[in-house]
Amino acid sequence: MQLNSNIVMLSENNTLISRLNAFKSKNNNESGSQMKQFGSTLAFQVRRISGKAFNTVRNINEEDYIYLSEIVDWYKFVSYQLRNSVVTERGL
């Protein structure tokens, strides 16, 4: 079951990365699409699209907790108010 959830997560991440890259390529990145990797954690932000679909942190895990303050600082740098929503690995 773990393998299936990893495949789904990877697929969702790749889809999101693809969409954000498409936003970046349109009109000189008019939407303000940005992403940054911290260890295996991925942070995404699109200034002109509100909501958590495109403004999210994915894959944060125990090993990447050391990057938590850097992630918060990055969201401050890109002037985006960080909101927390925690979903367990099992999506409970």
Phi, psi and omega per residue, in radians:
M1 nan -0.634 3.128
Q2 -1.049 -0.721 -3.138
L3 -1.057 -0.767 3.121
N4 -1.086 -0.732 -3.131
S5 -1.193 -0.588 3.070
N6 -1.165 -0.681 3.110
I7 -1.132 -0.757 3.124
V8 -1.113 -0.800 -3.141
M9 -1.063 -0.791 3.118
L10 -1.077 -0.743 3.118
S11 -1.098 -0.775 3.110
E12 -1.108 -0.730 3.113
N13 -1.101 -0.788 3.136
N14 -1.094 -0.664 3.097
T15 -1.119 -0.795 3.130
L16 -1.115 -0.757 3.100
I17 -1.055 -0.764 3.120
S18 -1.062 -0.784 3.133
R19 -1.112 -0.772 -3.128
L20 -1.164 -0.643 3.051
N21 -1.118 -0.624 3.070
A22 -1.139 -0.743 3.086
F23 -1.050 -0.731 -3.116
K24 -1.087 -0.611 -3.069
S25 -1.393 -0.220 -3.117
K26 -1.577 2.252 3.005
N27 0.825 0.846 3.076
N28 0.996 0.744 3.128
N29 1.007 0.793 3.139
E30 -0.972 -0.553 -3.108
S31 -1.347 -0.233 -3.131
G32 1.303 0.616 -3.124
S33 -1.242 2.255 3.107
Q34 -2.503 2.636 3.032
M35 -2.618 2.668 3.141
K36 -2.606 2.521 3.129
Q37 -1.853 2.370 3.078
F38 -2.201 1.739 -3.016
G39 1.128 -2.139 3.056
S40 -1.715 0.009 3.136
T41 -1.469 2.400 3.131
L42 -2.003 2.263 3.089
A43 -1.958 2.304 -3.106
F44 -2.167 2.538 3.095
Q45 -2.674 2.286 3.035
V46 -2.233 1.919 -3.024
R47 -1.007 -0.696 -3.042
R48 -1.599 0.073 3.093
I49 -2.172 2.003 3.135
S50 -1.484 2.866 3.100
G51 1.787 2.885 -3.000
K52 -1.482 -0.127 3.133
A53 -1.105 -0.695 -3.108
F54 -1.947 -0.102 -3.120
N55 -2.114 1.544 -2.946
T56 -2.687 2.794 2.997
V57 -2.002 2.239 -3.093
R58 -2.133 2.635 3.018
N59 1.266 0.244 3.135
I60 -1.123 2.366 -3.100
N61 -2.442 3.103 -3.072
E62 -0.984 -0.685 -3.130
E63 -1.189 -0.477 -3.079
D64 -1.636 0.053 3.091
Y65 -1.021 -0.458 3.128
I66 -1.110 -0.337 -3.131
Y67 -1.618 -0.020 -3.027
L68 -0.957 -0.807 -3.140
S69 -1.174 -0.599 3.078
E70 -1.145 -0.676 3.111
I71 -1.112 -0.821 3.110
V72 -1.051 -0.775 3.121
D73 -1.091 -0.664 3.126
W74 -1.111 -0.773 3.116
Y75 -1.119 -0.607 3.051
K76 -1.139 -0.740 -3.138
F77 -1.058 -0.701 -3.138
V78 -1.526 0.165 3.061
S79 1.013 0.851 3.096
Y80 -2.174 2.227 -3.134
Q81 -1.236 2.101 -3.114
L82 -1.378 2.250 3.060
R83 -2.097 2.543 -3.090
N84 -1.837 2.370 3.007
S85 -2.588 2.033 -3.057
V86 -1.825 2.226 3.052
V87 -2.110 2.240 -3.126
T88 -1.200 2.881 3.125
E89 -0.971 -0.568 -3.122
R90 -1.578 0.017 3.080
G91 1.133 0.621 -3.091
L92 -1.124 nan nan
